[in-house]
């Protein structure tokens, strides 16, 4: 069923609405939608059915207009005003959210932290027949929405797809890409994230920092939520993937690595569970890691990490962490976010090392006998790659309707998009998936 089919698509004035468009991340999502719309208008874009109809939504008309002006300037256009409508909408006003959802096929929700502001948007979308994408890296929100809205979304024929940004499309789709490129059966993958920066360094807006603070403080509730959902265990196929320690020297990269603390691991697991239980595909074991540099970087990181984990346990500590992000993160997280120069100088590479069994070899017996190395490379993760991932996911939702899961519901990106052209769309926008090597074991 096509996205937003609770009300016929023809009756809805918009294909996409960017909600929270004047927020820090929202402004970059607006710019990316404007690019997709310009390409569609020129007949070059990924949309087959003519122009992309879209709007921006938020609390302040003035701020939304300013964001449209900025996007027009960045795209070298005189104005976007005439072709893009402005909807006034507030996350605390259910009526305004319902009115927004009724007018569009897909809502791109950029209002976080999602644990505080995400659910009313999901509820409005599901009730009013619109699909909804977000860029949350908060497992408790993502899985909580599955528990509460999966069945209702299925009845309405709409798709609620979380973590459609840097968290966790490169990891989730990267595992599927690696699986599809292996000649045989992929059974285990480890990914290693490297972020490179220019002379200006790396910087992240403090919205992401707040999500991390509240997420780590709430790990007990996440465990309880998972018990409530009652997930079926994912069987281990092939040789069991060993968990690595908290800190280890990585010979492949000649630097130290630590487990990746983001949502990638939990998102990939949800995708693999879905593909196994619903489509009878072989589940892939997954470990996510991040490269942190040499010994000096490790020592700094350990001190900062210990302080963070100590403070996050207490209410006053969480207040300190959210009030002074720059101090506690060593300048990595700021209330202002990165400058354009910092974004231009930053890029990421996620390298996947997979192993499995050649065609005709039974994965249930013997050792893995094929390996593969793949890579997802892209621009600055938070405010360049994330909008690209989110907007291309929305385009896939609109354009690849026949390849989506048959039922609506609450999905991880890999579960929703495994059969679509999302990877091709990402490649065309500079988030590039490639095979590095296929050595025999």
C-alpha positions in Angstrom: 0.0 0.0 0.0 1.4 3.4 -0.9 2.6 5.8 1.8 -0.2 7.9 3.2 -2.9 5.8 1.6 -5.3 6.2 4.5 -6.6 9.2 2.5 -6.2 9.0 -1.3 -2.8 10.6 -2.2 -4.6 12.8 -4.8 -6.6 14.4 -2.0 -3.5 15.4 -0.1 -1.8 18.7 -1.2 1.7 17.7 -0.2 4.0 14.7 -0.8 6.3 15.7 2.1 6.1 18.1 5.0 9.3 18.9 7.0 8.2 19.4 10.6 10.6 21.3 12.9 12.0 22.9 9.7 13.5 25.9 11.6 15.4 23.7 14.1 19.1 23.2 13.7 18.9 20.0 11.8 15.6 20.9 10.2 17.1 23.7 8.2 19.5 21.3 6.5 16.7 18.9 5.7 14.7 21.8 4.1 17.7 22.5 1.9 17.9 18.8 0.9 14.2 18.6 0.1 14.6 21.8 -2.0 17.4 20.1 -3.9 15.2 17.0 -4.6 12.3 19.3 -5.7 14.5 21.3 -8.0 15.9 18.1 -9.6 12.3 16.7 -10.0 11.2 20.0 -11.6 14.1 19.8 -14.1 13.2 16.2 -14.9 16.5 14.9 -13.4 15.4 13.8 -10.0 14.4 10.5 -8.5 10.6 11.3 -8.7 8.9 9.8 -11.6 5.6 11.6 -11.3 6.5 15.2 -11.9 7.0 17.9 -9.3 7.6 17.3 -5.7 4.9 19.1 -3.6 6.1 20.0 -0.2 5.7 22.3 2.8 7.6 23.3 5.9 5.9 23.2 9.4 6.8 24.7 12.8 5.8 27.3 15.4 7.0 30.5 13.9 6.1 31.7 10.4 8.9 34.2 10.5 11.6 31.6 11.3 10.2 29.2 8.6 10.3 31.9 6.0 13.9 32.7 7.0 14.8 29.0 6.6 13.3 28.9 3.1 15.2 32.1 2.2 18.5 30.5 3.4 17.8 27.3 1.4 17.0 29.4 -1.8 20.2 31.3 -1.3 22.2 28.1 -0.9 20.7 26.6 -4.0 21.3 29.9 -6.0 17.6 30.5 -6.5 15.8 33.9 -6.0 13.1 32.4 -3.8 11.4 29.2 -2.7 8.4 31.1 -1.2 6.0 30.7 -4.1 6.4 26.9 -4.4 6.6 25.9 -0.7 3.8 26.4 1.7 4.3 27.3 5.4 2.2 25.4 8.0 2.0 26.6 11.6 2.1 23.6 13.9 3.2 22.9 17.5 4.1 19.6 19.0 2.0 20.5 22.1 -1.1 21.2 20.0 -2.6 17.9 18.8 -5.1 19.6 16.6 -2.3 21.4 14.6 -0.4 18.1 14.2 -3.5 16.3 13.0 -4.1 19.1 10.4 -0.6 18.8 9.2 -0.8 15.0 8.9 -4.0 15.1 7.0 -2.4 17.2 4.3 0.6 15.1 3.4 1.7 11.7 2.4 4.9 11.7 4.5 6.0 13.8 7.5 9.8 14.3 8.0 9.9 14.8 11.7 13.0 16.8 12.8 11.8 17.7 16.3 13.9 16.1 19.1 14.8 14.8 21.6 12.2 12.3 20.4 11.7 10.8 23.8 10.1 14.1 24.8 8.5 15.3 21.5 8.3 12.4 19.1 5.2 10.5 20.1 2.5 13.1 19.4 3.8 13.4 15.8 3.7 9.6 15.3 0.2 9.4 16.8 -1.1 12.3 14.6 0.4 10.6 11.5 -1.0 7.2 12.2 -4.4 8.5 13.1 -4.6 10.6 10.0 -3.1 8.3 7.4 0.3 9.9 6.9 3.6 8.0 6.9 6.3 9.4 9.2 10.1 9.4 9.1 12.4 10.6 11.9 16.2 10.8 12.5 16.1 9.5 16.1 19.1 7.6 17.5 17.1 6.8 20.7 16.3 3.1 20.9 13.8 3.6 23.7 11.7 6.0 21.5 12.1 3.8 18.4 11.1 0.6 20.2 8.4 2.3 22.3 6.7 3.5 19.1 6.8 -0.1 17.8 5.1 -1.4 20.9 2.3 1.3 20.8 1.7 1.9 17.1 2.8 -1.0 15.0 -0.7 -2.6 14.8 -2.5 0.7 14.3 -0.1 1.7 11.5 -0.6 -1.7 9.8 -4.4 -1.2 9.9 -4.0 2.3 8.4 -1.5 1.2 5.8 1.1 3.8 6.8 4.8 3.4 7.5 6.5 4.8 10.6 10.3 4.5 10.0 12.7 5.7 12.7 16.4 6.3 12.6 16.5 7.5 9.0 19.6 9.7 9.4 23.3 8.9 10.0 21.7 6.9 12.9 21.2 4.3 11.4 20.9 4.2 7.6 24.6 3.7 6.8 24.9 0.8 9.3 21.5 -0.9 8.6 21.6 -0.6 4.8 25.4 -1.2 4.9 24.9 -4.7 6.4 22.2 -5.5 3.8 24.5 -4.2 1.0 27.3 -6.4 2.3 25.0 -9.4 2.5 23.8 -8.8 -1.1 27.4 -8.5 -2.5 28.7 -11.7 -0.8 28.8 -14.7 -3.1 27.2 -17.0 -0.6 25.5 -16.6 2.8 26.6 -13.7 5.1 26.5 -14.7 8.7 28.4 -12.0 10.6 29.6 -8.4 10.1 31.5 -5.9 12.1 31.5 -2.2 11.2 34.1 0.4 12.1 33.3 4.1 11.9 36.0 6.7 11.2 35.2 10.4 11.1 37.8 12.7 9.5 37.8 16.4 10.1 39.6 19.4 8.6 41.7 22.0 10.4 38.5 23.5 12.0 37.7 20.2 13.8 34.5 18.3 14.4 31.5 19.8 16.1 27.9 18.6 16.8 24.8 20.5 17.9 23.9 19.9 21.6 20.5 18.4 20.6 22.4 15.1 19.9 24.2 15.5 23.3 20.9 15.8 25.1 19.5 12.7 23.5 22.6 10.8 24.6 22.4 12.1 28.2 18.7 11.1 28.6 19.2 7.8 26.7 22.0 6.6 28.9 20.2 7.7 32.0 17.2 5.5 31.0 18.8 2.2 30.2 16.8 0.3 32.8 13.5 1.4 31.2 14.8 0.2 27.8 15.3 -3.3 29.2 11.8 -3.3 30.7 10.4 -2.1 27.4 12.1 -4.9 25.5 10.6 -7.5 28.0 7.2 -6.0 27.3 7.6 -6.3 23.6 8.7 -9.9 24.0 11.0 -10.1 21.0 11.6 -13.5 19.5 15.3 -14.4 19.9 17.3 -14.1 16.7 19.0 -17.4 16.0 22.8 -17.5 15.6 23.6 -18.9 12.2 27.2 -19.8 11.4 30.2 -19.2 13.7 29.3 -17.1 16.6 30.5 -13.5 16.4 32.7 -12.8 19.4 32.1 -9.5 21.2 35.2 -7.4 21.5 36.4 -5.6 24.7 35.6 -2.0 25.7 38.9 -0.9 24.1 41.2 -2.7 21.7 43.9 -2.0 19.2 42.7 -2.4 15.6 45.4 -3.7 13.3 43.4 -3.0 10.2 43.3 0.7 10.9 46.4 1.0 13.2 44.4 2.8 15.9 42.3 2.1 18.9 38.6 1.2 18.7 35.7 1.1 21.1 32.1 -0.2 20.8 29.8 2.3 19.1 27.4 3.7 21.7 24.7 4.8 19.2 21.6 3.0 18.0 23.2 1.1 15.1 23.4 -2.2 17.0 19.8 -2.3 18.1 18.4 -1.0 14.8 20.4 -3.6 12.8 19.1 -6.3 15.2 15.5 -5.3 14.7 16.0 -5.4 10.9 17.6 -8.8 11.0 14.8 -10.1 13.3 12.2 -8.8 10.9 13.9 -10.2 7.7 14.3 -13.6 9.5 10.8 -14.0 11.0 8.8 -12.4 8.1 10.9 -13.2 5.0 12.8 -16.3 6.2 16.1 -14.7 5.4 19.3 -15.8 7.1 19.9 -13.4 10.1 23.3 -11.6 10.2 25.2 -11.1 13.5 26.5 -7.6 13.9 29.0 -5.7 16.0 29.4 -1.9 15.7 32.6 -0.1 16.6 34.2 3.4 16.2 37.9 4.2 15.7 39.1 6.7 18.2 42.8 7.3 17.3 46.0 6.8 19.2 46.8 6.5 22.9 46.5 10.3 23.6 42.9 10.3 22.2 42.1 7.2 24.2 43.2 8.7 27.5 41.2 11.9 26.9 38.2 9.8 25.9 38.4 7.6 29.0 38.4 10.6 31.4 35.5 12.3 29.6 33.6 9.0 29.4 34.0 8.2 33.1 32.9 11.7 34.1 29.9 11.5 31.7 28.8 8.0 33.0 29.1 9.2 36.6 27.1 12.4 36.1 24.4 10.9 33.9 23.2 8.7 36.9 22.1 11.7 38.9 19.5 14.4 38.2 21.9 17.3 39.1 24.6 15.6 36.9 22.2 15.5 33.9 21.4 19.2 34.5 25.1 20.0 34.4 25.7 17.9 31.3 22.8 19.5 29.4 23.6 23.0 30.6 27.4 22.9 29.7 27.7 20.6 26.7 30.8 22.3 25.4 32.8 22.0 28.7 31.9 18.3 29.3 32.5 17.2 25.7 35.8 19.0 25.3 34.3 21.3 22.7 32.8 18.6 20.5 29.2 19.5 21.3 28.0 23.1 21.3 24.7 25.0 21.6 25.6 26.8 18.3 26.4 23.6 16.3 29.1 23.3 13.6 30.1 26.2 11.3 29.8 25.7 7.5 33.7 25.4 7.4 33.6 22.6 10.0 30.9 20.7 8.0 32.7 21.2 4.7 35.9 19.7 6.2 34.3 16.6 7.8 33.5 13.2 6.3 32.9 9.7 7.5 33.8 6.2 6.4 32.1 3.1 7.8 34.0 -0.1 6.9 32.2 -3.5 7.1 34.1 -6.8 7.5 31.8 -9.7 6.8 32.2 -13.4 6.8 30.1 -16.3 5.7 29.7 -19.5 3.7 30.2 -20.0 0.0 27.3 -21.1 -2.2 26.4 -24.7 -1.5 28.2 -24.7 1.9 25.9 -25.3 4.9 26.2 -22.3 7.4 25.2 -24.6 10.2 28.4 -26.7 9.9 32.0 -25.9 9.6 33.9 -22.7 9.7 33.1 -19.6 7.5 35.0 -19.8 4.2 34.3 -16.5 2.5 35.0 -12.9 3.5 34.0 -9.5 2.2 34.9 -5.9 3.0 32.6 -3.1 2.0 32.4 0.6 2.7 29.9 3.4 3.1 31.5 6.8 2.7 29.8 10.2 2.9 30.0 13.8 3.9 29.7 15.3 7.4 27.4 12.8 9.3 25.1 15.0 11.3 23.9 17.8 9.0 24.9 16.8 5.5 24.6 12.9 5.3 21.6 12.9 7.7 19.4 15.1 5.6 20.5 13.2 2.4 19.6 9.9 4.1 16.2 11.2 5.4 15.1 12.8 2.2 16.1 9.8 0.0 14.3 7.5 2.5 11.2 9.7 2.0 11.6 9.6 -1.8 11.9 5.8 -1.6 8.8 5.6 0.5 6.9 7.6 -2.2 8.5 6.1 -5.3 9.2 2.5 -4.4 5.8 1.7 -2.8 5.5 -1.7 -4.6 8.8 -2.7 -2.9 7.9 -1.8 0.7 6.7 -4.4 3.2 3.1 -5.4 2.2 1.7 -4.2 5.5 2.1 -0.8 7.0 3.7 -0.7 10.5 6.6 0.7 12.6 9.8 -0.4 10.9 13.6 0.0 11.1 15.1 1.4 7.8 16.5 -2.0 6.6 13.2 -3.7 7.2 11.3 -1.1 5.3 13.8 -0.4 2.5 15.6 -3.7 1.9 13.9 -4.3 -1.5 13.8 -0.7 -2.6 16.2 1.5 -4.6 17.3 3.4 -1.5 21.0 2.5 -1.8 21.1 3.6 -5.5 19.4 6.9 -4.5 22.0 7.4 -1.7 24.9 6.7 -4.1 23.6 9.3 -6.5 23.6 11.9 -3.6 27.2 11.2 -2.4 26.5 8.6 0.4 28.4 5.9 -1.4 28.3 2.1 -0.9 31.1 0.1 -2.5 32.8 -3.3 -2.3 36.5 -3.0 -1.2 37.5 -6.7 -1.5 36.2 -10.3 -1.5 39.2 -12.4 -0.3 38.8 -16.1 0.1 39.4 -17.4 3.7 
